[in-house]
Amino acid sequence: MTENVAQPIYDWEGFGFDTRQVHAGEYPDKNSGLRVPPIALSAGYLFDDFDDQVNRFNGSIHWRSDEHPGHGEPGGFSPSEHAPIYSRQGNPTNWVAEERLASLEGGTVSVAVASGQAAISAALFALAQQGEHIVSTGSIYGGTRILFGRSFKRFGIEFDYVWDADDDAEWERAIRPSTKAIYTETIPNPRNDITDLRRIAEVAARHNLPVVVDNTVGTPALIRPFEHGANIVVHSTTKFLTGHGAAVGGAVIDGGNFDWDAAERAGRSYPLITQSSRPGVPSMLDRFGRGAYARAVRESVVNDIGPTLSPLHGFLLHQGMETLSLRMERHVTSSLRVAAWLEQQPEVLSVDYAGLPSSPLHELAVRNYGADDAGRGRTGSVFGVTVRGGVDGARALVNGVRVFSRMTGIGDTRSMIIHPLTSTHGTFSPEINERLGITPGLLRLSVGLESADDLIRDLRSALDRVAAL
Ligand SMILES: Cc1ncc(COP(=O)(O)O)c(C=O)c1O
């Protein structure tokens, strides 16, 4: 291996979140001393000689973990990390983003991919195959529900939904012998109806199932699902992590805390992780221990299907994460101001923000997300508001804003507004939308980094149009 290939030289374990978001994953550039990890635009990599090529392809140079201990993970690096072959499997720019994100989430290894949808797909394809089954909580991002009901269905993987995550009987009815994972989100949108991850993790543990959590809206700055018993985290890095609305991306993070052997013994088989793929090659679990799942995602799913993150976007991602906690602080502070103010407006019927004392989820919000000085839970910056007048009221509000952008998307520096019933949830049946609380007057807000005073003024002048109906 050449000296210049990325080798993390710092052990950032034990350092604070703000330090790790700036430094984790960085590596020294011995050629030119560049301080900012550069954009490595190369589809392939030079092999030193014939044997180096052989060893990189069969992966043997990195099977033994102690030679190259990676970020907090006993499993060491896989061939595509730090002894790369081709950029579909890995790229030095993306490694920075991957290690930084693994460090922030407190996981072992992460895999960056081209979008949030790609992350969810890769995460679950590594666990389930045709004829198998996954249980999801009911309130999840609309695009994910469409992905599950369309593409996963066509591949023969079925989903059942649990609507009341506190209801053990509902879980027991949904989980089958062929179930391979439980899927949920930290802060679902549009209604900020947060989940009690610990309860879900307890149910999963009873059934030897890994819990996969989409932490796009929560972000590791507000909640780290592995601390609540989750096993795998996925992200649309398009949102808060990259942070500026410019680059689509995604990531899968391995918590390194799921006992694949115990699951296998209990009759739940995960062949990509626990079984050898060809004679003479040990299983991912034998080779990579606590990083085995992420290696299965990278080498057995992403490498096959090819949703690779461009290094340009990998750069924007690792740079975006440097300011994550600062941005999230402002996102949450402004959201709490806007949400509490909205509740007082005569044109507003309700505000769905779990952290507000008026929410039935307030106690859970404070427990899992901490409280501000006024005792309100810090549950992110994406939430719902329902105005008087149904669709007409919603239209008046959307048409009346200037600072808020009328667009789909969340987690940008810019504030955004959208009408879920006619957009993100437009293809769902009336029954599903009723269960999800997607009503004609509901709007989704994503509060950005503008001045909260300006956001409130903007909403007030738009609400005047609602009042005039
Ligand atoms: C919670 C959540 N997960 C996943 C996705 C999909 O991410 P992407 O648009 O990056 O594919 C989104 C997109 O809005 C999302 O909000």
The ligand as an ORCA input file, in Angstrom:
! r2SCAN-3c Opt
* xyz 0 1
  C     -36.727     11.068      6.176
  C     -36.251     10.913      4.765
  N     -35.627      9.795      4.406
  C     -35.202      9.589      3.137
  C     -35.403     10.547      2.174
  C     -34.930     10.299      0.776
  O     -33.747     10.976      0.567
  P     -33.206     11.422     -0.869
  O     -34.142     12.470     -1.382
  O     -31.838     11.924     -0.557
  O     -33.200     10.205     -1.717
  C     -36.040     11.742      2.505
  C     -36.270     12.778      1.470
  O     -36.968     13.730      1.673
  C     -36.477     11.927      3.837
  O     -37.102     13.050      4.205
*
